[in-house]
């Protein structure tokens, strides 16, 4: 569980840095920020044990992975 919390903190940090860089003139980094934002939602759902269908979390994870692969 501690590793999951550390992972969430790291994902939040990457999402924030990517957003700041995107605003500063690198708009392609919004895709990376979106990807890590979805990772945060996915991991928070797992951490908090929300009663969300596993299919929904899997689709979110797939979408984030696909978006991350599109970012240069």
Secondary structure, 3 states (H helix, E strand, C coil): CHHHHHHHHHHHHHHHHHHHHHHCCCCCHHHHHHHHHHHHHHHHHHHHCCCCCHHHHHHHHHHHHHHHHHCC
